[in-house]
């Protein structure tokens, strides 16, 4: 009887081990399949994101070879693009210190606050688009810029618009 009890316990332990092994191996397979699905989904989302980012950055000086060629081929315009864009941004933002506001917003003071430029995007070798506000009113401006000697810049307002208040 003692032998049969040990035999039953051994068989019961063996059955538990087989079921436990089957359960955990299926769980590992299930988790691996979930990881593969999530990896595929993540890769497709990454490709979508990269294509949208590339499309959004289409109109930038960094991605416009023809505009870059203007700076590299023109002997009067020998400028390094890595330093040119930050220099343009800095030169335009420096006008924010004007007590009457940045004159390149194309707007006069409407309240006690002055208009200042917040964000700048250099589109190509001639145009800049900028966002400006006075804290209450918002707008955008399209500027022409010209690079002079020693990376000095001149700006001209092409068009400025104000967004209506909500």
Secondary structure by P-SEA (a helix, b strand, c coil): caaaaaaaaaaaaaaaaaaaaaaaaaaaaaaaaaaaaaaaaaaaaaaaaaaaaaaaacccccccaaaaaaaacccccccccaaaaaaaaaaaacccccccccccccccccccbbbbbcccccccccccccccccccccbbbbbbbbbcccccbbbbbcbbbbcccc
